[in-house]
Amino acid sequence: MTAYLQTDRVTLRRFGADDADLLIELDSDPAVMRFLSGGEPTAPELVRERDLPSILAGYDRWAGAFGLFAAYETAGDAFVGWFCLRPERDGPLDEVELGYRLRQDAWGSGYATEVSSALVTKAFTDLGVRVVWGATMALNTASQHVMEKVVMTVTEALETPDDMLAVEGAELGGYRYEITREQWEARQALRS
């Protein structure tokens, strides 16, 4: 299958219709779901009937330019989780969300930073994106560190969505991080 993106250690590819079990296993780990559902797994039938069909429809909706992609180690081809780079459902195509969900055994490997950095570069150089944004809970410092390493900055404090009020730290809310194409280009110029 053609890669959407490849870094030194990770390859992103489209999910397929037979990949529900990968998502079910990922979402069944309480540590992975800690800041999403308070550790509750996503019901397998929701993954099969709602989540995976929505992911697959996104590839058509955005002609393969954006979506949620399966992440595999380039060496060995082990599934490590997923990354997304996509607009909101009816949002402008030049303002996209960066997100990721990794298996616990991939945490601390640098994969989140490596792939997120490559996705930000792809967004600004290949896809005509103006703003890349991400959101995280206030207690999710690991996710905040990834966004900071790819030079995203906090643009606003967020209230916790109603469906996440049972999550640890929900009363603290979260943060929206952003980087604009102009900020990214200025950073690239400094590196030259």
FITILUM-392694 format. One record per atom (N, C-alpha, C): x, y, z; atom name. Coordinates in Angstrom, 2 decimals. Atoms other than C-alpha are relative to their C-alpha. Layout:
N
PT, X, Y, Z, CA .
...
This chain:
192
PT, 0.85, -1.19, 0.00, N .
PT, 0.00, 0.00, 0.00, CA .
PT, 0.89, 1.25, 0.00, C .
PT, -0.77, -1.23, 0.12, N .
PT, 1.25, 3.48, -0.84, CA .
PT, 0.04, 0.74, 1.34, C .
PT, -0.16, -0.75, -1.24, N .
PT, 2.61, 5.48, 2.09, CA .
PT, -0.55, 1.41, -0.18, C .
PT, 0.42, -1.41, -0.03, N .
PT, 0.96, 8.78, 2.97, CA .
PT, 1.19, 0.86, 0.37, C .
PT, -1.17, -0.72, -0.50, N .
PT, 4.14, 9.84, 4.75, CA .
PT, 0.97, -1.02, 0.56, C .
PT, -0.99, 0.88, -0.60, N .
PT, 7.38, 8.19, 5.73, CA .
PT, 1.10, 0.84, 0.62, C .
PT, -1.13, -0.62, -0.68, N .
PT, 9.93, 9.33, 8.29, CA .
PT, 1.09, -1.07, 0.11, C .
PT, -1.08, 0.98, -0.17, N .
PT, 13.16, 7.59, 9.27, CA .
PT, -0.50, -1.30, 0.63, C .
PT, 0.39, 1.18, -0.77, N .
PT, 11.34, 5.23, 11.63, CA .
PT, -1.46, -0.40, -0.11, C .
PT, 1.45, 0.26, 0.02, N .
PT, 7.59, 5.43, 10.91, CA .
PT, -0.55, 0.25, -1.40, C .
PT, 0.71, -0.15, 1.27, N .
PT, 5.41, 4.95, 7.84, CA .
PT, -1.49, 0.14, 0.31, C .
PT, 1.45, -0.18, -0.12, N .
PT, 1.84, 6.28, 7.68, CA .
PT, -0.66, -0.50, -1.27, C .
PT, 0.78, 0.51, 1.12, N .
PT, -0.66, 4.46, 5.48, CA .
PT, -1.48, 0.12, 0.34, C .
PT, 1.44, 0.01, -0.22, N .
PT, -4.40, 4.50, 5.02, CA .
PT, -0.40, -1.26, 0.78, C .
PT, 0.63, 1.17, -0.59, N .
PT, -6.44, 2.23, 7.24, CA .
PT, -0.80, -0.70, -1.09, C .
PT, 0.83, 0.76, 0.91, N .
PT, -8.26, -0.52, 5.39, CA .
PT, -1.26, -0.47, 0.69, C .
PT, 1.28, 0.46, -0.54, N .
PT, -11.73, -1.98, 5.85, CA .
PT, 0.17, -1.14, 1.00, C .
PT, -0.24, 1.13, -0.91, N .
PT, -10.20, -4.95, 7.71, CA .
PT, 0.83, 0.36, 1.23, C .
PT, -0.90, -0.43, -1.08, N .
PT, -8.28, -2.87, 10.27, CA .
PT, -0.68, 0.36, 1.32, C .
PT, 0.72, -0.35, -1.23, N .
PT, -10.94, -2.52, 12.97, CA .
PT, 0.70, -0.54, 1.24, C .
PT, -0.62, 0.60, -1.18, N .
PT, -9.06, -4.87, 15.30, CA .
PT, 1.20, 0.81, 0.51, C .
PT, -1.11, -0.86, -0.43, N .
PT, -6.03, -2.54, 15.33, CA .
PT, -0.51, 1.15, 0.86, C .
PT, 0.59, -1.12, -0.75, N .
PT, -8.22, 0.35, 16.50, CA .
PT, -0.62, -0.47, 1.31, C .
PT, 0.62, 0.54, -1.22, N .
PT, -10.12, -1.80, 18.99, CA .
PT, 1.07, -0.29, 1.06, C .
PT, -1.08, 0.32, -0.95, N .
PT, -6.88, -3.03, 20.58, CA .
PT, 0.61, 1.29, 0.57, C .
PT, -0.57, -1.27, -0.45, N .
PT, -5.46, 0.51, 20.75, CA .
PT, -0.91, 0.67, 1.02, C .
PT, 0.97, -0.68, -0.87, N .
PT, -8.62, 1.91, 22.34, CA .
PT, -0.39, -0.82, 1.23, C .
PT, 0.33, 0.81, -1.17, N .
PT, -8.84, -0.94, 24.85, CA .
PT, 1.01, 0.16, 1.13, C .
PT, -1.02, -0.22, -1.02, N .
PT, -5.73, 0.17, 26.76, CA .
PT, -0.42, 1.19, 0.87, C .
PT, 0.44, -1.10, -0.87, N .
PT, -6.85, 2.24, 29.79, CA .
PT, 1.00, 1.16, 0.04, C .
PT, -0.99, -1.09, -0.02, N .
PT, -3.57, 4.20, 29.76, CA .
PT, -0.09, 0.85, -1.26, C .
PT, 0.14, -0.74, 1.26, N .
PT, -4.03, 5.17, 26.10, CA .
PT, -1.24, 0.89, 0.05, C .
PT, 1.28, -0.72, -0.03, N .
PT, -7.62, 6.28, 26.80, CA .
PT, -0.15, 0.92, 1.21, C .
PT, 0.07, -0.77, -1.25, N .
PT, -6.82, 8.08, 30.08, CA .
PT, -0.55, 1.40, -0.19, C .
PT, 0.42, -1.39, 0.18, N .
PT, -7.27, 11.62, 28.75, CA .
PT, -1.09, 0.16, -1.06, C .
PT, 1.05, -0.05, 1.01, N .
PT, -9.96, 10.71, 26.22, CA .
PT, -1.34, -0.45, 0.56, C .
PT, 1.25, 0.56, -0.52, N .
PT, -12.51, 8.63, 28.10, CA .
PT, 0.11, -0.36, 1.48, C .
PT, -0.22, 0.39, -1.38, N .
PT, -11.11, 8.32, 31.60, CA .
PT, 0.46, -1.45, 0.12, C .
PT, -0.50, 1.38, -0.01, N .
PT, -9.66, 4.93, 30.64, CA .
PT, -0.98, -1.02, -0.52, C .
PT, 1.00, 0.93, 0.53, N .
PT, -12.87, 3.41, 29.31, CA .
PT, 0.31, -0.33, -1.45, C .
PT, -0.27, 0.36, 1.40, N .
PT, -12.35, 1.43, 26.09, CA .
PT, -1.15, 0.44, -0.90, C .
PT, 1.04, -0.24, 0.99, N .
PT, -14.23, 2.33, 22.95, CA .
PT, -0.63, -1.35, -0.31, C .
PT, 0.70, 1.26, 0.27, N .
PT, -16.88, -0.33, 22.37, CA .
PT, 0.36, -0.50, -1.41, C .
PT, -0.38, 0.53, 1.31, N .
PT, -15.80, -2.65, 19.52, CA .
PT, -1.02, 0.28, -1.10, C .
PT, 1.01, -0.25, 1.04, N .
PT, -19.12, -2.19, 17.72, CA .
PT, 0.02, 1.45, -0.47, C .
PT, -0.13, -1.41, 0.42, N .
PT, -18.60, 1.60, 17.72, CA .
PT, 1.18, 0.18, -0.93, C .
PT, -1.15, -0.08, 0.89, N .
PT, -15.19, 1.15, 16.17, CA .
PT, -0.38, -0.53, -1.37, C .
PT, 0.35, 0.63, 1.29, N .
PT, -16.59, -1.16, 13.48, CA .
PT, -1.07, 0.76, -0.76, C .
PT, 1.17, -0.60, 0.66, N .
PT, -19.83, 0.72, 12.78, CA .
PT, 0.07, 1.52, -0.14, C .
PT, -0.07, -1.46, 0.05, N .
PT, -18.88, 4.37, 13.41, CA .
PT, 1.39, 0.49, -0.36, C .
PT, -1.32, -0.59, 0.14, N .
PT, -15.16, 5.06, 13.70, CA .
PT, 0.70, -0.38, -1.30, C .
PT, -0.70, 0.41, 1.21, N .
PT, -13.63, 2.97, 10.92, CA .
PT, -0.71, 0.48, -1.27, C .
PT, 0.64, -0.55, 1.20, N .
PT, -16.32, 3.87, 8.34, CA .
PT, 0.23, 1.51, -0.16, C .
PT, -0.27, -1.44, 0.07, N .
PT, -15.78, 7.55, 9.20, CA .
PT, 1.42, 0.28, -0.48, C .
PT, -1.40, -0.14, 0.43, N .
PT, -12.00, 7.19, 8.78, CA .
PT, 0.10, -0.26, -1.50, C .
PT, -0.07, 0.35, 1.42, N .
PT, -12.45, 5.49, 5.40, CA .
PT, -0.69, 1.04, -0.87, C .
PT, 0.71, -1.04, 0.75, N .
PT, -14.98, 8.10, 4.24, CA .
PT, 0.83, 1.27, -0.11, C .
PT, -0.85, -1.19, 0.03, N .
PT, -12.47, 10.83, 5.11, CA .
PT, 0.99, -0.02, -1.14, C .
PT, -0.94, 0.08, 1.13, N .
PT, -10.04, 9.56, 2.48, CA .
PT, -0.66, 0.48, -1.29, C .
PT, 0.74, -0.46, 1.18, N .
PT, -12.71, 10.13, -0.18, CA .
PT, -0.36, 1.48, 0.12, C .
PT, 0.42, -1.39, -0.22, N .
PT, -13.95, 13.40, 1.34, CA .
PT, 1.12, 0.97, -0.34, C .
PT, -1.12, -0.91, 0.21, N .
PT, -10.49, 14.94, 1.18, CA .
PT, 0.97, -0.50, -1.07, C .
PT, -0.77, 0.51, 1.15, N .
PT, -9.24, 13.05, -1.90, CA .
PT, 1.40, -0.50, 0.40, C .
PT, -1.26, 0.57, -0.46, N .
PT, -6.50, 11.39, 0.15, CA .
PT, 1.01, 1.00, 0.54, C .
PT, -0.94, -1.02, -0.48, N .
PT, -4.86, 14.71, 1.08, CA .
PT, 0.06, 0.06, 1.52, C .
PT, 0.08, -0.09, -1.46, N .
PT, -6.00, 14.55, 4.70, CA .
PT, -0.67, -1.27, 0.52, C .
PT, 0.69, 1.12, -0.62, N .
PT, -7.27, 11.97, 7.14, CA .
PT, 0.68, -0.47, 1.26, C .
PT, -0.56, 0.67, -1.16, N .
PT, -6.41, 9.63, 9.97, CA .
PT, 0.70, -1.25, -0.54, C .
PT, -0.84, 1.01, 0.64, N .
PT, -3.57, 7.24, 9.09, CA .
PT, 0.64, -0.94, 1.02, C .
PT, -0.65, 1.02, -0.82, N .
PT, -2.23, 4.02, 10.56, CA .
PT, 1.50, 0.21, -0.02, C .
PT, -1.45, -0.19, -0.14, N .
PT, 1.35, 4.31, 11.84, CA .
PT, 0.66, -1.35, 0.27, C .
PT, -0.75, 1.24, -0.13, N .
PT, 3.78, 1.42, 11.43, CA .
PT, 1.49, 0.32, 0.10, C .
PT, -1.45, -0.12, 0.00, N .
PT, 7.43, 1.07, 12.33, CA .
PT, 0.49, -0.37, -1.39, C .
PT, -0.52, 0.27, 1.34, N .
PT, 9.30, 1.26, 9.04, CA .
PT, 0.80, -1.30, -0.02, C .
PT, -0.74, 1.26, -0.13, N .
PT, 11.64, -1.52, 10.19, CA .
PT, -0.87, -0.96, 0.82, C .
PT, 0.78, 0.99, -0.73, N .
PT, 9.55, -4.53, 11.15, CA .
PT, -1.50, 0.11, -0.20, C .
PT, 1.41, -0.19, 0.34, N .
PT, 6.15, -3.07, 10.21, CA .
PT, -0.97, -0.20, 1.16, C .
PT, 0.91, 0.12, -1.15, N .
PT, 4.70, -3.19, 13.76, CA .
PT, -0.91, 1.22, 0.07, C .
PT, 0.97, -1.08, -0.17, N .
PT, 1.52, -1.13, 14.25, CA .
PT, 0.30, 0.74, 1.29, C .
PT, -0.30, -0.78, -1.20, N .
PT, 2.26, 1.71, 16.69, CA .
PT, -1.11, 0.96, 0.39, C .
PT, 1.09, -0.89, -0.31, N .
PT, -0.95, 3.75, 16.52, CA .
PT, -0.47, 0.74, -1.23, C .
PT, 0.43, -0.81, 1.14, N .
PT, -2.33, 6.52, 14.35, CA .
PT, 0.34, 1.46, 0.19, C .
PT, -0.18, -1.45, 0.04, N .
PT, -1.80, 10.14, 13.38, CA .
PT, -1.08, 0.56, -0.90, C .
PT, 0.94, -0.63, 0.91, N .
PT, -4.29, 12.53, 11.89, CA .
PT, 0.51, 1.38, -0.38, C .
PT, -0.20, -1.34, 0.53, N .
PT, -3.91, 15.62, 9.78, CA .
PT, -1.24, 0.24, -0.85, C .
PT, 1.27, -0.14, 0.69, N .
PT, -7.37, 16.77, 8.78, CA .
PT, -0.74, 1.26, 0.44, C .
PT, 0.86, -1.12, -0.36, N .
PT, -9.75, 19.70, 8.66, CA .
PT, -1.17, -0.51, 0.85, C .
PT, 1.24, 0.40, -0.65, N .
PT, -12.85, 19.71, 10.80, CA .
PT, -0.97, -0.39, -1.11, C .
PT, 0.88, 0.61, 1.01, N .
PT, -15.69, 17.93, 9.02, CA .
PT, -0.47, 0.99, -1.07, C .
PT, 0.46, -1.00, 0.97, N .
PT, -17.13, 21.06, 7.38, CA .
PT, 0.86, 1.26, 0.05, C .
PT, -0.89, -1.15, -0.17, N .
PT, -14.16, 23.33, 8.11, CA .
PT, 0.80, 0.29, -1.25, C .
PT, -0.83, -0.36, 1.15, N .
PT, -11.81, 25.10, 5.73, CA .
PT, 1.18, -0.97, -0.14, C .
PT, -1.08, 0.95, 0.28, N .
PT, -9.14, 22.92, 4.08, CA .
PT, 1.37, 0.55, 0.37, C .
PT, -1.31, -0.57, -0.34, N .
PT, -6.37, 25.34, 5.07, CA .
PT, 0.22, 0.13, 1.50, C .
PT, -0.13, 0.00, -1.47, N .
PT, -6.91, 24.87, 8.83, CA .
PT, -0.24, -1.43, 0.46, C .
PT, 0.10, 1.43, -0.26, N .
PT, -6.15, 21.33, 9.96, CA .
PT, 0.47, -0.37, 1.40, C .
PT, -0.36, 0.53, -1.31, N .
PT, -5.92, 19.37, 13.17, CA .
PT, 1.11, -1.03, -0.14, C .
PT, -1.05, 1.00, -0.17, N .
PT, -2.80, 17.43, 14.09, CA .
PT, -0.36, -0.80, 1.25, C .
PT, 0.30, 0.83, -1.16, N .
PT, -3.50, 14.49, 16.39, CA .
PT, 0.71, -1.33, -0.10, C .
PT, -0.68, 1.29, -0.03, N .
PT, -2.06, 11.13, 17.42, CA .
PT, -0.50, -0.81, 1.17, C .
PT, 0.30, 0.94, -1.07, N .
PT, -2.80, 8.09, 19.50, CA .
PT, 0.94, -1.18, -0.19, C .
PT, -1.02, 1.04, 0.13, N .
PT, 0.03, 5.65, 20.14, CA .
PT, -0.17, -1.09, 1.03, C .
PT, -0.02, 1.11, -0.93, N .
PT, 0.25, 2.23, 21.71, CA .
PT, 0.97, 0.34, 1.14, C .
PT, -0.82, -0.31, -1.17, N .
PT, 1.73, 2.40, 25.18, CA .
PT, 1.45, -0.43, -0.18, C .
PT, -1.38, 0.45, 0.17, N .
PT, 4.81, 0.40, 24.13, CA .
PT, 0.78, 0.88, -0.97, C .
PT, -0.68, -0.95, 0.89, N .
PT, 5.61, 3.18, 21.60, CA .
PT, 0.26, 1.34, 0.69, C .
PT, -0.20, -1.26, -0.72, N .
PT, 5.53, 5.96, 24.21, CA .
PT, 1.48, 0.17, 0.33, C .
PT, -1.37, -0.30, -0.38, N .
PT, 8.84, 7.66, 24.91, CA .
PT, 1.02, -0.30, -1.09, C .
PT, -0.89, 0.37, 1.11, N .
PT, 10.29, 6.57, 21.55, CA .
PT, 0.36, 1.18, -0.89, C .
PT, -0.20, -1.15, 0.88, N .
PT, 10.12, 10.01, 19.95, CA .
PT, -0.83, -0.06, -1.27, C .
PT, 0.82, 0.12, 1.20, N .
PT, 7.67, 8.76, 17.31, CA .
PT, -0.99, 1.16, -0.14, C .
PT, 1.00, -1.07, 0.08, N .
PT, 5.04, 11.38, 18.19, CA .
PT, 0.61, 1.29, -0.53, C .
PT, -0.67, -1.23, 0.45, N .
PT, 7.49, 14.26, 17.71, CA .
PT, 0.49, -0.14, -1.43, C .
PT, -0.55, 0.23, 1.34, N .
PT, 9.15, 12.76, 14.62, CA .
PT, -1.08, 0.10, -1.08, C .
PT, 1.06, 0.01, 1.00, N .
PT, 5.90, 12.16, 12.76, CA .
PT, -0.77, 1.31, 0.00, C .
PT, 0.71, -1.28, -0.06, N .
PT, 4.16, 15.32, 13.98, CA .
PT, 0.77, 1.09, -0.74, C .
PT, -0.83, -0.98, 0.71, N .
PT, 7.06, 17.43, 12.73, CA .
PT, -0.09, -0.19, -1.51, C .
PT, 0.11, 0.28, 1.44, N .
PT, 6.92, 15.70, 9.33, CA .
PT, -1.38, 0.36, -0.54, C .
PT, 1.35, -0.37, 0.44, N .
PT, 3.15, 16.21, 9.15, CA .
PT, -0.17, 1.51, -0.11, C .
PT, 0.07, -1.47, 0.08, N .
PT, 3.48, 19.93, 9.91, CA .
PT, 0.71, 0.48, -1.26, C .
PT, -0.73, -0.36, 1.21, N .
PT, 6.08, 20.20, 7.15, CA .
PT, -0.83, -0.31, -1.25, C .
PT, 0.84, 0.39, 1.14, N .
PT, 3.81, 18.31, 4.71, CA .
PT, -1.18, 0.96, -0.15, C .
PT, 1.16, -0.90, 0.05, N .
PT, 0.86, 20.54, 5.63, CA .
PT, 0.36, 1.32, -0.65, C .
PT, -0.37, -1.33, 0.50, N .
PT, 2.74, 23.74, 4.85, CA .
PT, 0.69, -0.03, -1.36, C .
PT, -0.74, 0.03, 1.28, N .
PT, 4.81, 22.59, 1.86, CA .
PT, -0.77, -0.66, -1.13, C .
PT, 0.68, 0.76, 1.05, N .
PT, 2.50, 20.19, 0.00, CA .
PT, -1.51, 0.21, -0.07, C .
PT, 1.46, 0.04, -0.08, N .
PT, -1.08, 20.78, 1.11, CA .
PT, -0.68, 1.37, 0.07, C .
PT, 0.61, -1.33, 0.00, N .
PT, -1.61, 24.56, 1.11, CA .
PT, -0.67, 0.39, 1.30, C .
PT, 0.60, -0.28, -1.30, N .
PT, -2.43, 24.67, 4.81, CA .
PT, 0.52, 1.34, 0.53, C .
PT, -0.33, -1.28, -0.60, N .
PT, -2.47, 28.01, 6.62, CA .
PT, 0.27, -0.13, 1.50, C .
PT, -0.13, 0.20, -1.45, N .
PT, -2.83, 26.80, 10.26, CA .
PT, -0.11, -1.48, 0.32, C .
PT, 0.09, 1.34, -0.58, N .
PT, -2.10, 23.50, 11.99, CA .
PT, -0.28, 0.19, 1.49, C .
PT, 0.36, -0.14, -1.41, N .
PT, -3.74, 23.12, 15.40, CA .
PT, -0.14, -1.39, 0.64, C .
PT, 0.22, 1.22, -0.77, N .
PT, -4.02, 20.51, 18.13, CA .
PT, -0.57, 0.39, 1.35, C .
PT, 0.60, -0.27, -1.31, N .
PT, -5.90, 20.25, 21.41, CA .
PT, 0.37, -1.12, 0.95, C .
PT, -0.34, 1.00, -1.01, N .
PT, -4.99, 18.48, 24.63, CA .
PT, -0.50, 0.44, 1.37, C .
PT, 0.43, -0.27, -1.37, N .
PT, -6.11, 18.22, 28.22, CA .
PT, 1.15, 0.65, 0.79, C .
PT, -1.01, -0.70, -0.80, N .
PT, -4.31, 20.38, 30.80, CA .
PT, 0.95, -0.97, 0.71, C .
PT, -0.86, 0.96, -0.70, N .
PT, -2.99, 17.29, 32.62, CA .
PT, 0.84, -0.85, -0.95, C .
PT, -0.73, 0.84, 0.96, N .
PT, -1.68, 15.66, 29.42, CA .
PT, 1.28, 0.70, -0.43, C .
PT, -1.26, -0.73, 0.26, N .
PT, 1.81, 17.14, 29.64, CA .
PT, 0.83, -0.67, -1.09, C .
PT, -0.76, 0.67, 1.06, N .
PT, 3.30, 14.48, 27.33, CA .
PT, -0.44, 0.51, -1.37, C .
PT, 0.51, -0.51, 1.28, N .
PT, 1.06, 15.62, 24.48, CA .
PT, 0.38, 1.47, -0.19, C .
PT, -0.41, -1.41, 0.08, N .
PT, 1.80, 19.26, 25.28, CA .
PT, 1.47, 0.11, -0.42, C .
PT, -1.43, -0.05, 0.34, N .
PT, 5.54, 18.56, 25.06, CA .
PT, 0.22, -0.29, -1.47, C .
PT, -0.13, 0.29, 1.43, N .
PT, 5.14, 17.04, 21.60, CA .
PT, -0.35, 1.24, -0.81, C .
PT, 0.41, -1.19, 0.76, N .
PT, 3.27, 20.11, 20.35, CA .
PT, 1.04, 1.12, 0.14, C .
PT, -1.03, -1.02, -0.19, N .
PT, 5.89, 22.40, 21.86, CA .
PT, 1.27, -0.32, -0.78, C .
PT, -1.19, 0.39, 0.75, N .
PT, 8.71, 20.41, 20.22, CA .
PT, -0.16, 0.27, -1.49, C .
PT, 0.22, -0.31, 1.42, N .
PT, 7.11, 20.97, 16.81, CA .
PT, -0.38, 1.48, -0.17, C .
PT, 0.08, -1.46, -0.02, N .
PT, 6.97, 24.69, 17.68, CA .
PT, -1.44, 0.52, -0.10, C .
PT, 1.37, -0.49, -0.13, N .
PT, 3.22, 24.95, 18.24, CA .
PT, -0.08, 0.72, 1.34, C .
PT, 0.15, -0.75, -1.25, N .
PT, 2.15, 27.43, 20.91, CA .
PT, -1.47, 0.06, 0.40, C .
PT, 1.36, -0.10, -0.51, N .
PT, -0.92, 27.77, 23.11, CA .
PT, -0.64, 1.28, -0.51, C .
PT, 0.73, -1.18, 0.47, N .
PT, -3.47, 30.09, 21.55, CA .
PT, -1.24, 0.27, 0.84, C .
PT, 1.14, -0.22, -0.89, N .
PT, -6.34, 29.56, 23.98, CA .
PT, -0.19, -1.16, 0.96, C .
PT, 0.42, 1.03, -0.94, N .
PT, -7.56, 27.69, 27.01, CA .
PT, -1.35, -0.53, -0.47, C .
PT, 1.23, 0.63, 0.46, N .
PT, -10.37, 25.24, 26.28, CA .
PT, -0.76, -0.58, 1.18, C .
PT, 0.83, 0.70, -0.96, N .
PT, -13.28, 24.02, 28.35, CA .
PT, -0.06, -1.46, -0.42, C .
PT, 0.10, 1.42, 0.29, N .
PT, -13.61, 20.27, 28.60, CA .
PT, -1.34, -0.28, -0.67, C .
PT, 1.26, 0.36, 0.66, N .
PT, -16.19, 18.90, 26.14, CA .
PT, -0.88, -0.85, 0.92, C .
PT, 0.94, 0.73, -0.85, N .
PT, -19.31, 17.43, 27.73, CA .
PT, 0.26, -1.50, 0.04, C .
PT, -0.21, 1.45, 0.03, N .
PT, -18.43, 13.90, 26.63, CA .
PT, 1.30, -0.43, 0.66, C .
PT, -1.26, 0.33, -0.67, N .
PT, -15.10, 14.11, 28.49, CA .
PT, 0.02, 0.47, 1.45, C .
PT, 0.05, -0.53, -1.36, N .
PT, -16.26, 15.44, 31.86, CA .
PT, 0.41, -1.01, 1.06, C .
PT, -0.42, 1.03, -0.96, N .
PT, -15.46, 12.11, 33.57, CA .
PT, 1.51, -0.23, -0.01, C .
PT, -1.44, 0.19, 0.13, N .
PT, -11.79, 12.34, 32.53, CA .
PT, 0.72, 0.70, 1.14, C .
PT, -0.85, -0.59, -1.03, N .
PT, -9.19, 12.98, 35.21, CA .
PT, 0.46, 1.40, -0.44, C .
PT, -0.44, -1.36, 0.31, N .
PT, -8.45, 16.73, 35.33, CA .
PT, -0.97, 0.78, -0.87, C .
PT, 0.97, -0.67, 0.86, N .
PT, -11.60, 17.65, 33.38, CA .
PT, -0.29, 1.42, 0.47, C .
PT, 0.29, -1.33, -0.55, N .
PT, -12.13, 20.59, 35.71, CA .
PT, 1.06, 1.03, -0.40, C .
PT, -1.08, -0.90, 0.40, N .
PT, -8.82, 22.06, 34.47, CA .
PT, -0.08, 0.40, -1.47, C .
PT, 0.13, -0.31, 1.42, N .
PT, -9.86, 22.06, 30.82, CA .
PT, 1.21, -0.45, -0.80, C .
PT, -1.11, 0.37, 0.86, N .
PT, -7.29, 21.97, 28.09, CA .
PT, 0.54, 1.21, -0.74, C .
PT, -0.63, -1.08, 0.77, N .
PT, -5.33, 23.98, 25.55, CA .
PT, -0.08, -0.29, -1.49, C .
PT, -0.12, 0.09, 1.45, N .
PT, -5.44, 24.66, 21.85, CA .
PT, 1.37, 0.55, -0.37, C .
PT, -1.32, -0.38, 0.50, N .
PT, -2.01, 24.80, 20.25, CA .
PT, -0.13, 0.28, -1.50, C .
PT, 0.01, -0.30, 1.43, N .
PT, -1.33, 26.30, 16.81, CA .
PT, 1.39, 0.35, -0.49, C .
PT, -1.12, -0.58, 0.72, N .
PT, 1.36, 27.06, 14.31, CA .
PT, -0.53, 0.43, -1.36, C .
PT, 0.42, -0.49, 1.31, N .
PT, 0.78, 29.18, 11.21, CA .
PT, 1.10, -0.26, -1.02, C .
PT, -1.00, 0.18, 1.05, N .
PT, 2.51, 28.79, 7.89, CA .
PT, 1.10, 1.06, 0.13, C .
PT, -0.98, -1.08, -0.14, N .
PT, 4.21, 32.17, 8.46, CA .
PT, 0.97, -0.28, 1.14, C .
PT, -0.88, 0.34, -1.12, N .
PT, 5.55, 31.05, 11.85, CA .
PT, 0.94, -1.14, -0.37, C .
PT, -0.81, 1.13, 0.41, N .
PT, 6.77, 27.78, 10.38, CA .
PT, 1.10, 0.44, -0.99, C .
PT, -0.98, -0.49, 0.98, N .
PT, 8.46, 29.55, 7.44, CA .
PT, 1.10, 0.82, 0.66, C .
PT, -1.00, -0.80, -0.72, N .
PT, 10.18, 32.01, 9.80, CA .
PT, 0.96, -0.92, 0.75, C .
PT, -0.84, 0.96, -0.72, N .
PT, 11.46, 29.07, 11.85, CA .
PT, 0.96, -0.71, -0.96, C .
PT, -0.85, 0.64, 1.00, N .
PT, 12.77, 27.36, 8.70, CA .
PT, 1.11, 0.94, -0.47, C .
PT, -1.00, -0.98, 0.43, N .
PT, 14.55, 30.57, 7.65, CA .
PT, 1.11, 0.14, 1.03, C .
PT, -1.01, -0.09, -1.06, N .
PT, 16.32, 30.71, 11.02, CA .
PT, 0.94, -1.19, -0.03, C .
PT, -0.82, 1.22, 0.06, N .
PT, 17.57, 27.15, 10.50, CA .
PT, 0.97, 0.02, -1.17, C .
PT, -0.84, -0.03, 1.22, N .
PT, 19.07, 28.00, 7.09, CA .
PT, 1.29, 0.74, 0.19, C .
